[in-house]
Amino acid sequence: MIITPRSSGSPIRQRLLVCIIVFTIASMLFRAAQSLPRIVAVRLLCRAVSTSALVPLSQAALLQRS
């Protein structure tokens, strides 16, 4: 079964899934970067946007589940 934001249920799980997707895309862009400024920009995108939201959202999803 393919997991989509609609099938994931709660808004917390939807945000978590979106963060995971953004992190995956940023990781692919990091791998494809050819110059140092692009590497730095993509790395900042990956760290600032997706990774910083993953920890609190994953903890909230775990607390919501139990």
Buried (B, 14 or more C-beta within 10 A) or exposed (E): EEEEBEEBEEEBBBBBBBBBEBBEBBBEBBEEBEEEEEBEBBBEBBEEEBBEBBEEBBEBBEEEEE
